Amino acid sequence: MAPVYDDFTAHHDYEGWLADLVVALERHGLSGKRLLDVGCGTGKSFVPMLPRGWEVTACDISPAMLELAREKAGEAVRLEVADMLDLPRFGEFDLVWALDDAINYLLSPEELGRALTGMRANLGPGGLLLFDVNELLAYRTFFAERVVVERDSRRLVWTGLAPPEVAPGSICESRLEVMPDGNDAGAGEVSTVIHRQRHFTEAEVLAAIEAAGLECLDVYGIYTDGILKQPLDVSTHTKAIYIARRCRDQRP
Ligand SMILES: C[S@@+](CC[C@H](N)C(=O)[O-])C[C@H]1O[C@@H](n2cnc3c(N)ncnc32)[C@H](O)[C@@H]1O
């Protein structure tokens, strides 16, 4: 996925989206500028934070993704290979976030709980955690559709394999094929990656937040325009966004 990720997501407005997320976080007292970006991919979810003075540590399970993040960020950012299921304690952060589906690659509520526990351990005093999860609408649309993106000399074909009526808590797959332009239906060299994601219900997410020693502060819904809305409406929103902090009665 790494070599085509930026092309495939070229239409995502990270500048605007991250700015809106920071505004939402400031309503909950965000202070300080130390960010841990978990599942950072090629760096799209932290690069816009650099000119705003943030000190960034970022990690991903994929070394290939991190190589591309390094090309964008140079030495300004600490980049580490890490599985969020066994997240090391990289330090104390004012903000820990995991953006754009990273959480949905976890395949059970137990895995979600482990990841959130690791993120919590990286929160400094007063630190905030923010993450998004795909809603059923995303699995019933994007994960059930065929999308073709043509860039440079490549054609990217996304084939959602989810049934139209995905049940809550389902695991859904999509196939992404990368082929030379004009080369459809498998002729020539085609590389294929399967995306496997789990849908998490709001109840599962809230239970995992609590079990990880965190307190949920806010929940938003967004559609593909990225504009934060409340309340979360799973019939019209493709993603939910959760903001949490460490429970006040718990030690670090
Ligand atoms: C859809 S990309 C999002 C990347 C980036 N946050 C962004 O907004 O562009 C999801 C990322 O999560 C990473 N990922 C998936 N499972 C992970 C895990 N268990 N631990 C760490 N990263 C993981 C993938 O390698 C991928 O880079």
The ligand as a MOL file (V3000), in Angstrom:
LIG
                    3D

  0  0  0     0  0            999 V3000
M  V30 BEGIN CTAB
M  V30 COUNTS 27 29 0 0 0
M  V30 BEGIN ATOM
M  V30 1 C -5.2550 4.1500 6.3740 0
M  V30 2 S -3.6610 4.3440 6.9910 0 CHG=1
M  V30 3 C -3.7070 5.9150 7.8570 0
M  V30 4 C -2.3320 6.5240 7.9220 0
M  V30 5 C -2.2800 7.9330 8.4910 0
M  V30 6 N -2.7190 7.9610 9.8670 0
M  V30 7 C -3.0940 8.8800 7.6550 0
M  V30 8 O -4.0450 9.5010 8.1880 0
M  V30 9 O -2.7890 9.0460 6.4720 0 CHG=-1
M  V30 10 C -3.6640 3.2050 8.3570 0
M  V30 11 C -2.2600 2.9820 8.9030 0
M  V30 12 O -2.3600 2.1700 10.0790 0
M  V30 13 C -1.2280 1.3260 10.0950 0
M  V30 14 N -1.5050 0.1980 10.9760 0
M  V30 15 C -2.3790 -0.8060 10.7760 0
M  V30 16 N -2.3460 -1.6620 11.8050 0
M  V30 17 C -1.4270 -1.1820 12.6810 0
M  V30 18 C -0.9190 -1.6390 13.9290 0
M  V30 19 N -1.3600 -2.7550 14.4970 0
M  V30 20 N 0.0120 -0.8850 14.5560 0
M  V30 21 C 0.4870 0.2550 13.9820 0
M  V30 22 N 0.0600 0.7240 12.7930 0
M  V30 23 C -0.8850 0.0140 12.1450 0
M  V30 24 C -1.0220 0.9510 8.6320 0
M  V30 25 O 0.2770 0.4600 8.3860 0
M  V30 26 C -1.3330 2.2660 7.9330 0
M  V30 27 O -0.1670 3.0240 7.7350 0
M  V30 END ATOM
M  V30 BEGIN BOND
M  V30 1 1 1 2
M  V30 2 1 2 3
M  V30 3 1 2 10
M  V30 4 1 3 4
M  V30 5 1 4 5
M  V30 6 1 5 6
M  V30 7 1 5 7
M  V30 8 2 7 8
M  V30 9 1 7 9
M  V30 10 1 10 11
M  V30 11 1 11 12
M  V30 12 1 11 26
M  V30 13 1 12 13
M  V30 14 1 13 14
M  V30 15 1 13 24
M  V30 16 1 14 15
M  V30 17 1 14 23
M  V30 18 2 15 16
M  V30 19 1 16 17
M  V30 20 1 17 18
M  V30 21 2 17 23
M  V30 22 1 18 19
M  V30 23 2 18 20
M  V30 24 1 20 21
M  V30 25 2 21 22
M  V30 26 1 22 23
M  V30 27 1 24 25
M  V30 28 1 24 26
M  V30 29 1 26 27
M  V30 END BOND
M  V30 END CTAB
M  END
